[in-house]
Amino acid sequence: IEIGFGNGEFLIKKAISNPEELYIGVEVYLNGIIKVLQNILDFKLKNIILSNMNGVYFLKSIPHKSVDNIYIINPDPWIKKKHNKRRIMTYEVIETLNKIIKVKNSIYMTTDSEPYLNDTIKLLNEHQSSLGKYSMRVLSKNDELYGISRYQKKALKKGRKIYQLLL
């Protein structure tokens, strides 16, 4: 599952590379859905399901221990304090993600926003007993999740690092 797939660069790449695997993309913005639908037609992909449902509601509908991997690639950091409630990486969402993955260390989140990274790490540390352990690292050019989205490419052009949390 990719939550908030944007223009779908990663989703399409994964579906093309692994035609026997099923990929689910969740995105609320119509432009992104249209772009992915066009790519599905162009590449004749049969292994992608799309949903335009709110990601939190979608995740709550997934059976427990049924998902291999979850990707959240550079989610909107909602920088303004009054917008923080819109962030995808909340206690409730992380708790739900942990319930639906089959095995630990299957949730990948990337960001170039150090404040978002720090806030998420703080949240994970505060709730480590219920959310479990995590790891954080800076991605390099050889990593699968490095430079895979339009937002990551913009961040890299500005000299920012891409961080990955693995939960």
C-alpha positions in Angstrom: 0.0 0.0 0.0 1.2 3.5 -0.8 -0.6 6.2 1.2 -0.7 9.5 -0.6 0.9 8.5 -3.9 0.9 11.9 -5.4 1.7 11.5 -9.1 2.3 7.8 -8.6 5.9 7.5 -9.7 6.8 5.0 -7.0 3.6 3.0 -7.3 3.9 2.6 -11.1 7.6 1.7 -10.8 6.8 -1.0 -8.2 3.9 -2.4 -10.3 6.0 -2.6 -13.4 9.0 -4.2 -11.6 6.8 -6.8 -9.8 3.9 -7.8 -12.0 2.9 -10.7 -9.7 2.5 -8.4 -6.7 -0.7 -6.4 -6.0 -0.2 -2.7 -5.2 -2.8 -0.5 -3.6 -2.5 3.3 -3.9 -4.5 5.7 -1.8 -4.8 9.3 -2.8 -7.4 12.0 -2.3 -6.3 14.4 -5.1 -7.9 13.8 -8.4 -4.9 14.9 -10.5 -2.7 12.2 -9.1 -5.4 9.6 -9.6 -5.8 10.6 -13.2 -2.0 10.5 -13.9 -1.8 7.0 -12.4 -4.8 5.8 -14.3 -3.2 7.0 -17.5 0.0 5.1 -16.6 -2.0 2.0 -15.8 -3.5 2.2 -19.3 -0.2 3.1 -21.0 1.7 0.2 -19.4 -1.3 -2.2 -19.4 -0.9 -2.8 -15.7 -3.3 -5.2 -14.0 -1.7 -5.2 -10.5 -2.8 -1.8 -9.1 -5.9 -0.9 -7.2 -6.6 2.7 -6.5 -8.7 4.4 -3.8 -9.5 8.0 -3.4 -10.8 7.4 0.1 -9.3 9.4 3.0 -6.2 7.4 3.9 -7.1 7.0 7.6 -10.6 5.6 6.9 -9.1 3.3 4.2 -6.5 1.9 6.6 -9.1 1.2 9.2 -11.0 -0.9 6.7 -8.0 -3.2 6.0 -7.9 -6.6 7.9 -5.3 -7.0 10.6 -2.0 -8.6 9.5 -2.9 -8.6 5.8 -0.4 -6.1 4.3 3.3 -6.8 3.4 4.5 -3.2 3.1 3.2 0.3 3.6 4.9 3.3 2.0 4.4 6.9 2.9 6.6 8.9 0.6 7.2 12.5 1.6 3.8 13.3 3.1 2.8 16.9 3.3 4.5 18.2 6.5 1.8 20.7 7.2 4.4 23.1 8.6 2.0 25.6 10.3 1.2 24.6 13.9 -2.5 25.0 13.3 -2.3 22.5 10.4 -0.3 19.8 12.3 -3.6 17.9 13.0 -3.7 17.1 9.2 -0.4 15.2 9.3 -0.7 11.5 8.4 1.9 10.4 11.0 -0.2 10.5 14.1 -0.5 8.1 17.0 -3.8 6.8 15.7 -2.5 6.2 12.2 0.7 4.5 13.3 -1.2 2.3 15.7 -3.5 1.3 12.8 -0.5 0.7 10.5 1.1 -1.6 13.0 -2.1 -3.6 13.2 -2.5 -4.2 9.4 1.1 -5.1 8.6 2.1 -8.8 8.6 5.6 -8.2 10.1 7.4 -5.5 11.9 9.7 -3.2 9.9 7.3 -3.0 7.0 6.3 0.6 7.2 8.4 3.0 5.3 8.1 6.8 5.7 10.3 9.3 4.0 10.6 13.0 4.4 12.9 15.9 3.6 11.3 18.0 6.4 13.5 17.9 9.5 10.7 19.4 11.7 8.3 16.7 10.5 10.9 14.0 11.1 11.7 15.3 14.6 8.0 15.5 15.5 7.4 12.0 14.3 10.4 10.7 16.2 9.2 12.4 19.3 5.8 10.8 18.9 7.4 7.4 18.4 9.6 7.8 21.4 6.7 9.0 23.6 4.7 5.9 22.7 7.4 3.3 22.2 5.7 0.8 24.5 2.6 0.7 22.3 4.1 1.6 18.9 7.3 -0.3 19.1 10.8 0.4 18.0 11.8 2.2 14.8 15.0 3.1 12.9 15.9 6.3 11.1 18.5 6.9 8.4 19.5 9.3 5.7 18.9 7.8 2.3 21.6 7.7 -0.3 21.5 7.6 -4.1 21.6 3.8 -4.2 18.5 3.4 -2.0 15.2 2.4 -3.6 13.2 5.2 -2.0 15.8 8.0 -2.9 14.6 10.6 -5.4 11.5 8.7 -6.4 8.9 11.4 -6.3 8.6 14.9 -7.6 8.8 16.3 -4.1 11.9 14.4 -3.3 13.5 15.6 -6.5 12.7 19.2 -5.6 14.1 18.7 -2.1 17.3 17.2 -3.5 17.8 20.1 -5.9 17.6 22.4 -2.9 20.3 20.4 -1.2 18.1 18.7 1.4 18.5 15.2 2.8 15.9 12.5 2.4 15.2 10.7 5.7 13.6 7.3 6.1 11.8 6.0 9.1 11.3 2.3 9.3 8.6 1.0 11.7 
